[in-house]
Amino acid sequence: MTVIEEMGAKAKAASRTLSVAGEKKNDALKAIAKALRENAGKIIEANQIDLDNGRKNNLTDSLLDRLMLDETRINGIADGVLEVAALPDPVGTVISGGTRPNGLEITKVRVPLGVIGIIFESRPNVTADAAVLCLKSGNAVILRGGKEAIHSNQCITSVMQDAIESVGLDRNSVQLIEDTTRQSSVELMGLTEYLDVLIPRGGKGLIRAVVENAKVPVIETGAGNCHVYVDESADIEMAANIIYNAKTSRPSVCNAIETILVHQNTAEKALPVIKARLDEKNVQLRGCDRTRTILGDSVVPADESDWETEYNDYILAVKVVDSLEEAVEHIAKYSTGHSECIVTKDYRNAKKFTALVDSAAVYVNASTRFTDGGMFGLGAEIGISTQKLHTRGPMGLNELTSVKFIIEGDGQIR
């Protein structure tokens, strides 16, 4: 049995305990939050090693931002853990029920998925977010992070395991694969005997690799080629504020926008105002010919690749479109199905946009940065599902459960 197979067997055993752990799960979460705060110094030291290595390996500033942990961020993670602890436990919730004509009482209830595998890249906060959501929903989890955050992930996992064990639960409820080579990912993708579902969190390449190679069920998450469409009736100042927030507040995350589409009837007025806001953060614009005619040569000529790229950086593609319908067609062609927004004063256009755009989250006059489990009232999230089976959008506790039918009789036979 390989190391990862042993981890799978331990996780399967832990999942059976977690499925009936009840209030002990909240005890574990509270212990984790306390331990994260108490060990913040140790976690920051480990994180510093990863940051130093990242700079040596020429990681971009946005990727270093994803990687960085400080006391404020650690306290934020701990606060998130307590928010999850305060949420209702989904396990055992009765979804529906009734009595059949033959007297059988049939109840449909929520149950944990079992053992969840998560492959993610350079955001060490995912280590804690994923673990606590899995714990609260009664699932054991096997984490496989990227090499960029390995020291941070090792430290956070060790802190969480000690906390879990301190309340009498199995420390193997949360495990981290410390081998960051491709082979460990391949082995996890094939762990059919122990893994119930695999969730990739990261860029387009990671998600595609998991979907194409996994032998276990996969929930696609994360890739965010998100758009804002500025309708001809849009409030221009509102549009500029939304675009500025959706691009620059944290450009490295999946709910940041990568393309804006501007109706031709408002482009000459709107684009200079939008550019002036984006210039505050030195955002590079890559635009179509009509965009460059309005804004000048400071805009880099856009090519086909710009419409399909998730930059994760201070770069934004810009296209002037003839109509709402053209904007919808562009989104249908290039979107990853994550989050899209229309800025408009026209009620009918808002309704048309939300009906036609096929993404997990569709906004009217609000930043796409709200696509987040915490912002949606779900607590911390495991990821943003961009597929349609089982779950779609931010994945909170309910989305980490399955169902079971419980049938009670008094001797009925068929």
ZATI-311452 format. One line per field, with one value per residue: z, x, y of N, C-alpha, C in turn; residue in three letters. Coordinates in steps of 0.05 Angstrom, whole numbers. Each point is the difference from the previous one (the first is absolute). Layout:
n.z	Z_...;
n.x	X_...;
n.y	Y_...;
ca.z	Z_...;
ca.x	X_...;
ca.y	Y_...;
c.z	Z_...;
c.x	X_...;
c.y	Y_...;
resn	ALA_...;
This chain:
n.z	0_-18_3_-24_-6_15_-11_-23_8_8_-23_-12_16_-5_-25_8_13_-21_-14_24_-7_-13_25_1_-22_14_18_-21_-11_24_3_-25_3_24_-11_-20_18_16_-23_1_21_8_-5_11_18_1_1_17_7_-1_14_16_1_5_16_11_0_6_22_-14_1_-20_-10_4_-10_-19_-1_3_24_12_21_-16_-19_18_11_-25_-4_24_-7_-24_14_16_-23_-9_23_-5_-24_-9_14_-25_14_-12_-14_8_-25_2_1_4_1_-10_-20_-4_10_-20_20_-20_10_-12_8_9_-15_14_-17_21_-21_5_-25_7_-26_11_-7_-4_9_20_-4_-24_10_12_-20_-16_17_7_-25_-7_20_-4_-25_18_-16_-6_2_-25_10_-24_14_-11_-15_-12_10_-7_7_-12_-20_2_4_-19_-16_7_-1_-23_-8_11_-12_-23_4_6_-18_-6_-21_-22_7_-9_15_5_-25_0_-26_11_-16_-10_-5_-27_8_20_-18_-17_21_9_-25_7_22_-18_14_2_-23_12_3_-23_13_-25_13_-22_-16_-24_0_26_-3_-23_12_21_-14_-15_24_14_16_19_11_-17_18_-24_6_6_-23_-1_-25_18_-5_-7_-4_-12_8_-21_18_1_26_-13_20_0_-26_2_20_-14_-23_12_14_-21_-9_16_12_-18_-18_21_8_3_20_-5_-12_-24_-5_-12_-3_-18_4_-27_9_18_-19_-17_14_-1_-22_-6_10_-13_-22_5_6_-22_-10_19_-13_-20_-4_-12_-20_-8_-20_-9_-26_5_18_-18_-17_20_8_-25_-7_22_-16_11_-25_1_6_-14_6_-4_-17_-2_7_20_0_20_-13_1_-14_-19_-11_-22_-3_-22_9_-21_16_16_-23_-11_21_-1_-26_5_19_-16_-17_17_11_24_-2_7_-7_-6_-10_2_-10_11_-13_-21_12_-24_-4_25_-4_-23_11_22_-19_-16_20_-9_22_18_-5_-2_-2_13_-11_-1_16_-18_14_-2_-22_24_11_10_-23_-7_23_-14_11_8_-22_-13_-13_-25_1_-22_12_-10_1_17_-9_4_-5_19_8_14_24_-8_-14_25_-4_5_-10_19_-10_20_0_13_6_-3_-19_-13_-19_-21;
n.x	17_-6_15_-7_4_22_6_-6_13_18_-2_-2_19_14_-7_4_22_9_-9_10_17_-21_-5_12_-14_-19_3_2_-21_-12_8_-8_-22_-3_4_-15_-15_0_-2_-11_16_-5_-26_4_14_-18_-19_17_4_-27_-4_20_-10_-24_13_14_-25_3_-13_-22_-3_-17_18_18_-18_-5_26_0_11_-17_4_-3_14_18_-3_2_20_11_-5_11_20_0_1_17_14_-6_7_-25_0_10_18_-16_4_-26_4_-9_-26_-9_-26_10_-16_23_1_16_16_1_25_3_24_12_20_22_16_16_16_9_8_19_2_20_1_6_-24_17_-16_3_24_-3_-6_15_20_-6_-3_21_14_-9_5_17_16_14_23_8_19_1_17_5_22_-13_-20_19_18_-14_-4_25_6_-17_6_25_-3_-12_19_18_-12_-2_25_3_-19_18_6_-2_26_-5_-17_23_6_26_-2_23_-5_14_10_1_18_3_-1_16_15_-3_4_16_-5_-8_18_11_4_-18_16_8_10_4_18_-3_21_-4_27_0_-21_11_24_-13_-15_22_12_-18_3_3_-24_-4_3_-6_22_-5_5_10_-9_-1_-25_3_-26_10_-25_-14_-16_24_0_13_-6_-24_0_10_-17_-20_8_4_-22_-14_16_-1_-23_-1_17_12_-24_-15_-9_25_-7_-3_-25_0_-26_3_-25_-2_-26_15_13_-6_-22_-7_12_0_-25_-6_12_-11_-21_2_5_-18_-6_4_-26_12_-7_-13_-1_-25_-3_-26_9_18_-20_-15_16_7_25_-9_-21_8_7_-25_7_-5_25_-2_-18_19_15_6_3_-18_-3_14_-14_-11_-15_-1_-26_-3_-25_-13_-2_-21_-13_16_-7_-25_2_12_-17_-19_15_5_-23_10_-21_17_8_-23_4_-24_10_-24_-14_4_-24_-9_20_-5_-26_4_18_-15_-18_14_12_15_1_18_11_-23_14_-15_17_18_21_15_13_-26_9_-11_8_20_4_-3_13_20_13_23_14_-8_-15_3_-22_13_-7_-16_16_-19_18_-8_22_0_20_-22_-11_-23_17_8_-25_-8_-15_-17_-11_-15_-4_-22_-1_-21_19_-2_-11_16;
n.y	-24_19_22_6_-25_1_23_-13_-21_16_13_-23_-8_22_-3_-25_8_15_-21_-8_19_9_8_-24_1_12_-19_-17_11_1_-25_-4_15_-11_-24_7_12_-21_-12_24_4_-25_6_24_-13_-20_18_11_-25_-4_23_-7_-25_11_17_-21_-10_26_-7_4_26_-5_-17_18_17_-18_-1_27_-7_16_13_21_-11_-7_24_8_-17_7_25_-6_-12_21_14_-18_2_26_-11_-3_-22_-5_-14_-16_23_1_-10_-24_-6_-24_-7_-22_-5_-13_25_-3_7_17_3_24_-8_21_-9_-4_12_4_-6_25_0_16_6_15_26_25_-9_4_22_-11_-4_23_16_-15_0_25_7_-15_10_25_-7_-7_14_-21_12_-4_16_12_16_24_-3_21_-16_-18_19_18_-16_-8_25_11_-20_3_27_-3_-18_15_21_-13_-9_26_-2_-19_15_-15_3_-24_14_11_-5_4_-1_-9_-21_20_-24_-1_-18_17_19_-13_-5_25_8_-19_14_-17_-15_24_12_16_21_11_21_9_14_15_2_10_2_7_16_9_2_10_16_4_0_13_-20_18_2_20_20_11_13_25_-12_25_-5_20_9_25_0_22_0_6_-11_-11_1_19_17_-10_1_24_5_-12_10_23_-4_-7_20_22_-6_-20_8_-12_8_-22_16_5_23_-10_4_24_0_18_7_-2_0_-14_-14_20_-1_-26_-6_26_-1_-23_9_23_-15_-15_25_2_-23_18_-3_-20_16_-21_17_-1_0_-5_-17_-8_1_-10_-20_-6_6_12_-5_-23_-4_-6_-24_-22_-3_26_-8_-19_21_-16_27_2_22_21_-17_15_-19_16_-2_16_-2_-11_-21_-2_-6_19_16_-8_4_23_5_-7_15_20_2_-2_16_19_24_11_25_11_22_5_19_-16_-1_5_17_9_-2_12_17_3_2_16_13_-20_14_-8_24_12_23_16_18_-20_3_-12_18_3_-12_-6_-22_15_12_-25_3_-12_20_-10_1_-22_18_10_-15_-7_-23_-19_-21_-8_17_25_15_20_-16_1_-1_10_14_-4_-1_-25_-19_-6_-21_8_-27_7_-26_-17_-8_23_-15_-5;
ca.z	0_-2_21_-6_5_29_7_-8_20_25_-4_-1_28_14_-10_13_26_-4_-9_24_21_13_10_1_-24_7_20_-16_-15_19_8_-23_-1_22_-6_-22_12_19_-16_-23_-5_-13_-27_-16_-5_-22_-24_-9_-17_-26_-14_-9_-23_-22_-12_-15_-24_-16_1_-4_25_7_12_27_17_6_17_24_25_23_24_-7_-17_16_17_-18_-3_25_1_-18_12_20_-15_-9_24_8_-19_6_-10_-20_2_13_-8_-16_-24_-6_12_-2_4_-24_4_13_27_2_5_-14_6_-15_18_-8_11_-12_-24_9_-2_-21_-7_-11_-12_-3_-7_18_21_24_15_-9_18_23_-9_-9_22_20_-14_-1_27_8_-15_7_-19_3_-24_-7_-14_-15_-9_-18_13_8_27_15_28_13_1_20_27_6_3_26_21_0_9_30_11_-4_18_28_8_-1_-27_-14_-14_-28_-14_-18_-7_-22_-16_0_-26_-19_-28_-16_5_23_-11_-16_18_13_-20_-4_26_-2_22_24_-5_-11_-20_-2_-6_-7_3_-11_-27_-21_-6_21_-1_-24_5_18_-14_-21_9_24_-1_20_-8_2_-1_-11_14_0_-22_-1_-20_6_-17_5_-24_5_-18_-10_20_26_15_-7_25_13_-16_6_27_1_-15_16_22_-9_-11_15_29_3_-27_-3_8_-23_-6_-12_-28_-19_-25_1_-25_2_-22_-17_4_23_2_-1_26_23_0_13_28_10_-1_21_26_-2_1_28_7_-23_-13_-28_-16_-26_-12_-28_-16_7_26_-4_-13_21_23_-10_-2_26_1_-16_-18_10_-20_8_25_22_8_14_21_28_4_28_2_-6_-29_-6_-28_-4_-27_-5_-13_-12_13_22_-11_-6_26_9_-17_8_26_-5_-13_14_29_14_15_28_9_-20_10_-17_12_-16_13_-15_13_-20_-7_23_0_-24_5_20_-11_-22_7_14_19_27_14_-19_15_-11_14_24_-6_0_23_20_-3_22_20_23_-9_-5_25_2_15_-18_-23_-10_-27_-16_-20_-26_-14_5_15_29_13_-18_15_25_12_29_14_-13_-25_6_9_-18_13_6_6_23_-4_24_-4_21_-11_-28_-20_-27;
ca.x	-17_16_-5_-25_-21_-3_-15_-27_-11_-3_-22_-25_-6_-7_-26_-22_-3_-10_-28_-18_15_-18_11_30_10_2_22_25_3_8_28_16_1_18_28_11_8_22_23_3_29_12_-11_12_28_-1_-9_22_16_-13_2_28_4_-16_14_23_-11_-13_-29_-11_-10_-27_2_12_-22_-16_16_8_-16_10_-18_-27_-13_-4_-23_-23_-5_-12_-27_-16_-5_-22_-25_-10_-10_-26_-20_-14_12_-18_-2_-24_-22_-20_-7_-28_-9_-29_-8_-11_-25_5_9_29_7_25_12_24_16_28_22_26_10_18_28_3_28_1_26_-1_26_17_-14_0_-25_-18_5_-19_-27_-10_-1_-22_-25_-3_-6_-27_-19_4_18_29_11_28_8_25_6_23_26_5_-10_2_8_-24_-21_9_-3_-28_-11_9_-15_-28_-1_3_-25_-20_5_-4_-28_-8_-6_23_16_1_-23_13_28_13_20_24_14_-12_6_-23_-7_-19_-26_-10_-8_-24_-21_-7_-4_-29_-9_-3_-9_-27_-1_24_-6_24_-2_24_-3_-13_16_-4_-27_-2_15_-15_-24_7_15_-10_-17_-21_-18_12_-16_17_-2_22_9_-18_2_-24_-5_-19_-11_-11_-22_-2_-14_15_11_29_16_-5_15_29_5_-3_23_24_-1_0_26_25_0_18_0_9_-21_-16_-24_9_-7_22_-9_-24_-14_-13_-18_11_-13_10_29_16_-2_6_27_19_-6_9_30_11_-1_19_27_9_15_17_-10_5_-24_4_-26_-6_7_-17_9_25_-7_-10_19_27_21_7_-13_13_-19_-9_-4_-19_8_-7_-28_-3_20_-4_26_8_20_-11_-3_-29_-8_-23_-12_-24_-19_-22_-26_-1_2_28_14_-7_13_29_2_-5_23_25_-3_3_-25_3_-16_-2_-16_-10_-6_-21_-24_-23_-10_-4_27_10_-13_9_27_1_-13_16_27_0_22_-9_-9_-5_-5_-11_9_16_26_2_16_-18_-3_17_-17_-6_-18_-26_-11_5_24_22_-9_19_6_-23_-5_-8_-15_-29_-10_2_2_9_5_15_-6_1_-4_-19_11_19_-16_-17_-26_-6_-28_-5_-27_-9_-24_-8_-2_-9_16_-9;
ca.y	24_24_20_13_-20_-1_24_-5_-19_15_19_-15_-7_25_9_-14_13_27_0_-1_15_20_26_-1_13_28_2_-1_25_20_-6_8_29_8_-9_17_26_-4_-9_18_5_-23_-2_22_-8_-19_14_17_-18_-2_25_3_-18_11_23_-11_-13_21_1_28_13_-10_-27_3_9_-23_-18_13_0_16_-3_8_-21_-24_6_-2_-28_-10_10_-16_-26_3_4_-27_-14_11_-7_-25_-25_-11_-29_-10_17_-13_15_-5_-25_-6_-28_-13_-14_-26_5_6_28_6_26_6_16_7_-16_9_-13_-21_9_20_8_28_8_29_12_14_16_-16_2_-21_-23_2_3_-26_-19_5_-6_-29_-9_7_-16_-28_-13_1_13_-3_24_-1_27_4_1_28_5_-25_4_12_-21_-19_12_3_-27_-11_15_-10_-27_0_11_-20_-22_9_-2_-28_-9_-12_20_-7_13_20_-8_14_-14_18_-3_19_-8_-7_-28_-1_8_-22_-22_9_-1_-28_-13_-7_-17_16_27_2_22_16_27_16_29_13_11_-15_-24_-20_-11_-17_-25_-17_-9_-19_-23_-13_-24_5_22_26_24_21_26_19_17_23_20_14_23_21_13_26_4_27_16_-2_23_-3_0_-26_-20_3_-10_-29_-11_5_-20_-28_-6_8_-5_-23_-10_-27_-19_-9_17_25_0_0_14_17_3_26_6_21_25_14_-5_24_14_-17_-12_18_1_-26_-1_18_-15_-22_11_3_-25_-7_-23_0_-7_-12_6_-4_24_23_9_14_25_18_4_6_-21_-12_-26_-20_-14_-27_-22_-20_-12_18_-4_-25_-2_8_12_0_22_27_1_-2_2_18_-2_15_-18_14_-5_-18_-27_-6_-5_-27_-20_0_-14_-29_-12_1_-2_-26_-7_8_24_22_23_21_26_11_11_-11_-24_-22_-10_-15_-26_-15_-9_-22_-24_-12_-7_-26_-2_-7_24_22_24_25_23_-7_-12_-30_-8_-12_-29_-10_-13_18_21_-12_-9_-28_-4_-5_-17_-19_8_9_-20_10_-20_1_-24_0_27_22_24_-5_-26_0_-25_-17_-10_-22_-23_-15_-7_-28_-6_-18_-11_-14_-16_-18_-27_0_-14_6;
c.z	0_23_-5_4_31_10_-6_20_27_-2_0_28_16_-8_13_28_-2_-6_23_23_13_9_2_-24_6_21_-15_-14_19_9_-23_0_22_-6_-22_11_17_-15_-24_-6_-14_-29_-18_-6_-23_-26_-12_-17_-28_-16_-11_-24_-24_-15_-16_-26_-18_-2_-3_27_7_11_28_19_8_22_28_23_20_23_-7_-16_17_19_-17_-5_24_4_-18_11_20_-13_-9_24_7_-19_7_-12_-20_3_17_-6_-17_-23_-7_12_-3_4_-26_6_15_29_4_5_-12_5_-15_17_-12_15_-12_-26_8_2_-24_-5_-12_-9_-5_-3_23_21_25_17_-8_18_24_-9_-8_23_18_-13_-1_28_9_-14_3_-19_9_-26_-3_-17_-16_-11_-18_15_10_30_19_29_16_4_21_28_8_5_27_23_1_10_31_13_-1_20_29_9_-4_-27_-13_-15_-30_-15_-20_-5_-24_-14_-3_-24_-20_-29_-14_7_23_-9_-16_18_14_-19_-5_25_2_23_25_-4_-12_-20_2_-9_-6_5_-10_-28_-20_-6_20_-3_-24_4_18_-14_-20_10_25_-5_20_-9_7_0_-10_15_-11_-24_-5_-22_1_-15_14_-27_8_-21_-9_20_27_12_-2_25_14_-15_6_27_2_-14_16_23_-10_-12_20_29_7_-27_-3_6_-23_-6_-9_-30_-18_-26_6_-29_2_-25_-16_5_25_2_1_27_22_1_13_30_13_1_22_27_0_0_28_10_-23_-14_-30_-15_-27_-15_-29_-15_9_28_-3_-14_21_20_-9_2_27_5_-18_-19_11_-23_12_28_24_9_16_23_27_10_29_5_-7_-30_-5_-30_-3_-29_-1_-17_-10_16_24_-10_-7_25_10_-16_7_26_-4_-12_18_31_10_16_29_8_-22_11_-23_17_-18_17_-12_12_-19_-8_23_0_-23_5_20_-10_-20_8_18_17_28_15_-21_15_-16_19_27_-9_1_24_23_-3_19_21_23_-8_-6_25_5_20_-20_-22_-7_-28_-14_-22_-26_-17_8_16_29_12_-20_17_25_15_31_11_-14_-25_5_12_-24_15_5_5_23_-2_24_-5_24_-11_-29_-18_-27_-17;
c.x	18_-7_-28_-23_-4_-16_-30_-14_-5_-23_-27_-9_-9_-28_-23_-5_-13_-30_-20_13_-17_14_30_13_4_22_27_5_8_29_19_4_20_29_12_9_25_26_6_29_13_-9_13_29_1_-7_22_20_-11_2_29_5_-15_14_24_-9_-16_-30_-9_-9_-28_1_13_-21_-19_13_4_-20_13_-20_-29_-14_-5_-23_-26_-8_-13_-29_-19_-7_-23_-27_-11_-11_-28_-22_-15_14_-19_-6_-25_-25_-20_-8_-29_-7_-29_-5_-14_-27_3_10_29_4_28_9_26_17_28_20_27_6_19_29_2_30_-1_29_-2_28_11_-14_-2_-25_-19_4_-19_-29_-12_-3_-24_-27_-5_-6_-28_-22_5_18_29_12_30_7_26_4_24_26_6_-7_5_6_-24_-21_7_-5_-29_-13_7_-15_-29_-3_2_-26_-23_3_-5_-29_-10_-8_26_15_2_-26_10_29_10_20_24_17_-13_7_-26_-11_-21_-28_-13_-11_-26_-24_-10_-8_-30_-10_-8_-13_-28_-3_27_-7_26_-6_25_-6_-11_16_-3_-27_-3_15_-15_-24_7_13_-11_-18_-23_-18_13_-21_19_-5_20_5_-19_7_-27_-2_-18_-9_-13_-21_-2_-14_14_6_30_17_-4_16_30_7_-1_24_25_2_4_27_22_-1_17_1_7_-21_-19_-24_8_-7_25_-7_-23_-10_-16_-17_10_-12_9_30_16_-1_11_30_21_-3_10_31_12_0_21_29_10_16_18_-8_6_-26_8_-27_-3_6_-17_7_25_-5_-9_21_28_19_10_-13_14_-20_-7_0_-18_7_-9_-28_-3_19_-10_26_10_20_-14_-1_-30_-4_-25_-10_-25_-19_-24_-26_3_4_28_16_-6_14_30_4_-5_24_24_-2_6_-24_1_-19_0_-19_-9_-4_-20_-22_-26_-8_-2_27_12_-12_9_28_1_-13_19_28_1_24_-11_-11_-3_-10_-13_10_14_25_-1_16_-17_-4_19_-19_-7_-19_-28_-13_4_23_23_-9_22_9_-25_-3_-9_-13_-29_-10_7_0_11_3_16_-10_4_-6_-20_11_21_-15_-13_-26_-1_-30_-2_-29_-7_-26_-7_-6_-9_19_-12_-1;
c.y	25_19_12_-20_-3_24_-3_-18_14_20_-14_-8_25_9_-14_12_27_1_0_17_21_25_0_14_30_4_1_27_23_-3_8_30_10_-6_17_27_-4_-7_19_5_-22_-3_21_-6_-20_13_17_-17_-2_26_5_-17_10_23_-10_-13_19_-1_29_11_-10_-28_1_10_-23_-17_11_-3_19_-3_7_-22_-25_4_-1_-29_-12_10_-16_-28_2_6_-26_-15_9_-7_-26_-24_-12_-30_-8_17_-16_18_-4_-27_-4_-29_-10_-14_-27_3_5_30_5_28_3_20_5_-17_10_-15_-23_10_18_5_28_5_30_11_17_18_-16_3_-22_-25_1_1_-27_-20_4_-5_-30_-12_5_-17_-30_-16_0_12_-6_24_-4_28_1_3_28_5_-23_4_12_-22_-21_10_2_-27_-12_13_-11_-28_-2_9_-21_-23_8_-2_-29_-10_-10_22_-5_9_21_-10_16_-18_19_-3_18_-5_-7_-27_-2_9_-22_-23_7_-2_-29_-15_-8_-16_17_27_1_23_15_28_15_30_13_10_-20_-26_-22_-13_-19_-27_-19_-12_-22_-25_-15_-24_2_23_27_22_23_26_20_18_22_20_16_26_21_12_27_6_29_19_2_27_-3_-1_-27_-22_2_-10_-30_-13_3_-20_-28_-8_3_-7_-25_-14_-30_-21_-6_17_28_-1_1_15_18_4_26_5_24_28_16_-1_26_15_-18_-8_19_1_-26_-1_17_-14_-22_9_4_-24_-9_-26_2_-8_-12_1_-6_27_24_11_17_27_21_8_5_-24_-10_-27_-20_-14_-28_-20_-21_-11_17_-5_-25_-4_9_11_-3_22_27_4_-5_3_16_-3_16_-19_16_-2_-18_-29_-7_-5_-28_-21_-2_-15_-30_-14_-2_-4_-28_-7_8_23_21_21_17_26_14_13_-12_-27_-23_-11_-16_-28_-17_-11_-23_-25_-14_-8_-25_-3_-5_24_22_24_22_22_-6_-14_-31_-10_-11_-30_-14_-12_18_22_-10_-12_-30_-6_-2_-20_-20_7_9_-21_13_-21_0_-24_2_28_20_26_-6_-25_2_-27_-19_-13_-22_-24_-14_-5_-30_-3_-20_-9_-17_-14_-16_-28_-1_-16_7_-25;
resn	MET_THR_VAL_ILE_GLU_GLU_MET_GLY_ALA_LYS_ALA_LYS_ALA_ALA_SER_ARG_THR_LEU_SER_VAL_ALA_GLY_GLU_LYS_LYS_ASN_ASP_ALA_LEU_LYS_ALA_ILE_ALA_LYS_ALA_LEU_ARG_GLU_ASN_ALA_GLY_LYS_ILE_ILE_GLU_ALA_ASN_GLN_ILE_ASP_LEU_ASP_ASN_GLY_ARG_LYS_ASN_ASN_LEU_THR_ASP_SER_LEU_LEU_ASP_ARG_LEU_MET_LEU_ASP_GLU_THR_ARG_ILE_ASN_GLY_ILE_ALA_ASP_GLY_VAL_LEU_GLU_VAL_ALA_ALA_LEU_PRO_ASP_PRO_VAL_GLY_THR_VAL_ILE_SER_GLY_GLY_THR_ARG_PRO_ASN_GLY_LEU_GLU_ILE_THR_LYS_VAL_ARG_VAL_PRO_LEU_GLY_VAL_ILE_GLY_ILE_ILE_PHE_GLU_SER_ARG_PRO_ASN_VAL_THR_ALA_ASP_ALA_ALA_VAL_LEU_CYS_LEU_LYS_SER_GLY_ASN_ALA_VAL_ILE_LEU_ARG_GLY_GLY_LYS_GLU_ALA_ILE_HIS_SER_ASN_GLN_CYS_ILE_THR_SER_VAL_MET_GLN_ASP_ALA_ILE_GLU_SER_VAL_GLY_LEU_ASP_ARG_ASN_SER_VAL_GLN_LEU_ILE_GLU_ASP_THR_THR_ARG_GLN_SER_SER_VAL_GLU_LEU_MET_GLY_LEU_THR_GLU_TYR_LEU_ASP_VAL_LEU_ILE_PRO_ARG_GLY_GLY_LYS_GLY_LEU_ILE_ARG_ALA_VAL_VAL_GLU_ASN_ALA_LYS_VAL_PRO_VAL_ILE_GLU_THR_GLY_ALA_GLY_ASN_CYS_HIS_VAL_TYR_VAL_ASP_GLU_SER_ALA_ASP_ILE_GLU_MET_ALA_ALA_ASN_ILE_ILE_TYR_ASN_ALA_LYS_THR_SER_ARG_PRO_SER_VAL_CYS_ASN_ALA_ILE_GLU_THR_ILE_LEU_VAL_HIS_GLN_ASN_THR_ALA_GLU_LYS_ALA_LEU_PRO_VAL_ILE_LYS_ALA_ARG_LEU_ASP_GLU_LYS_ASN_VAL_GLN_LEU_ARG_GLY_CYS_ASP_ARG_THR_ARG_THR_ILE_LEU_GLY_ASP_SER_VAL_VAL_PRO_ALA_ASP_GLU_SER_ASP_TRP_GLU_THR_GLU_TYR_ASN_ASP_TYR_ILE_LEU_ALA_VAL_LYS_VAL_VAL_ASP_SER_LEU_GLU_GLU_ALA_VAL_GLU_HIS_ILE_ALA_LYS_TYR_SER_THR_GLY_HIS_SER_GLU_CYS_ILE_VAL_THR_LYS_ASP_TYR_ARG_ASN_ALA_LYS_LYS_PHE_THR_ALA_LEU_VAL_ASP_SER_ALA_ALA_VAL_TYR_VAL_ASN_ALA_SER_THR_ARG_PHE_THR_ASP_GLY_GLY_MET_PHE_GLY_LEU_GLY_ALA_GLU_ILE_GLY_ILE_SER_THR_GLN_LYS_LEU_HIS_THR_ARG_GLY_PRO_MET_GLY_LEU_ASN_GLU_LEU_THR_SER_VAL_LYS_PHE_ILE_ILE_GLU_GLY_ASP_GLY_GLN_ILE_ARG;
